[in-house]
Amino acid sequence: MTLRFTILLVGLCWLLPAKAQDSLLTREDAVALALENNFGIQVARNQVEIAGNNASILNSGYLPTLTGQAGANYSRNDSRTEFPGQVDEEGNPLADVELNNAETQQYSGSLNLNYTLFDGMGRFYNYKSLKEQYRLSELQARETIENTVLQLFSVYFEVARLTENVNIFSEALRISRDRITRAEYAFEFGQNTKLDILNAQVDVTNDSINLLNARQQLANARRDLNVVMSRDLNEVFRVDTMIRFTPMPQVEGFIESAMENNVAILQTERNLAINEYDIKINRSGYLPTIGLSGSYGWNRSQNPPRIFGNFQAPGTNSISYNLALGASLTWNLFDGGGTTVRVKNARIAYENQELLQRQVELEVTRDIQNALAIYENRLEIFHIQEQNVLTNQNNFERSREQFQLGRITSIEFRQAQINLLNAQTNKNLAKYDAKLAELQLLQLTGQLLNLEF
């Protein structure tokens, strides 16, 4: 590879978007943006609003129903009445009687009120069930928010890790470029061969490629984070790379109260309450229903003249008002066994929900123990990697001194540099893996949304 191409590749690395280091996106800001803009969270909130509407008094059946009715009818008739073989008092045949344009108009209006006074407590338990369904929808929305926040942090930490990797590879490239300068000066003074310059150029090329790849991965990760926050994909920002771990005594306290706070267990409790109300709702079919009704009506009728024999009576107009009150009792003494079957099935569904609750509790206990073991393991790996970085840093500094004194070769120096690079990138990976494992554990204990990020 020519020196000109190497210089061009290095230049490209430094010309890649430096503006990506614009504004700082803190973890608190990222969470706030996701809670406000994330599409999944907005859908979950709408579902909660629907459940709230269903659980309102307007959907309870406790309010009466009031209906209004109105009607109008119009008709026009032409008629002719004949009297064959009939005569009047003087013996003359009776003349035909014609009635044309006989109009009939009828108008009516009424208000009808109906109220269920007692329905076997069915609507009472149904109202209670709707309230529980509303609480269940809140827990489902909370679960969606927790999953979204966890997804957000997994991407946020990936951006942070790649940001630190870019800095590490940038420093490695700076060191390799400095090696080229030193090798060229040494070659001019006859202290080394052209091979040292070529080795340095190869290392610059490799470091440049590593930096290019890291920056591309960082750009992709930023876009992934913008998707979670539902904002412009090309929004540029930098993230906070400082990690603070929750003290272990506090984590242990969260684990002790996990069964009271875990969202999956809380959902099974709400489902169990809903199934219990379903039994009572179906049992209400054994009891009677008592209803009240009332109506008020108005009628107006305009009638045309009418014919009686050979006599034509004049038309009439009539107006009437009506007020009615009533009560009813309906008792389904036997419905073919349908109510009994529904009650039995509701009880079986309740038993199934109890079994499901026990299963979820067992699974959550297992998941918490596994998550705690993973967290402790990753935290220990992080501490080991921290020490490994210190060791490799000391080794690299000593190797650089020896290399500058000409006591080790460029290959040995490069190996020390690669060892330091691997140690630093592995430490970054271990740090964010440990923090993500902590957040997964906090989610299982129901405390993910209760802590500062």
Buried (B, 14 or more C-beta within 10 A) or exposed (E): EEEEEBBEBBEEBEEBEEEBEEEEBBBEBBBEBBBEBBEBBBEBBEBBEEBBEBBEEEEBBEEEEEEEEEEEEEEEEEEEBEBEEEEEEEEEEBEEBEBEEBEBBBBBBBEBBBBBEBBBBBBBBBBBBBBBBBBBBBBBBBBBBBBBBBBBBBBBBBBBBBBBBBBBBBBBBEBBBEBBEBBBEBBEEEEBEEEBBBBBBBBBBBBBBBBBBBBEBBBEBBBBBBBBBBBEEEBBBBBBBEEEEBEEEEBEEBBEEBBEBBBBBBBBBBBBBBBBBBBBBBBBBBBEBBBBBBBBBBBBBBBBEBBEEEEBEEEEEEEEEEEEEEEEEEEBEEEEEEBBEBBEEBBEBBEEBEEEBEEBBEEBBEBBEEBBEBBBEBBEBBBEBBEBBEEBBEBBEEBBEBBEEEEBBBEEBBBBBBBBBEBBBBBBBBBBBBBBBBBBBBBBBBBBBEEEB
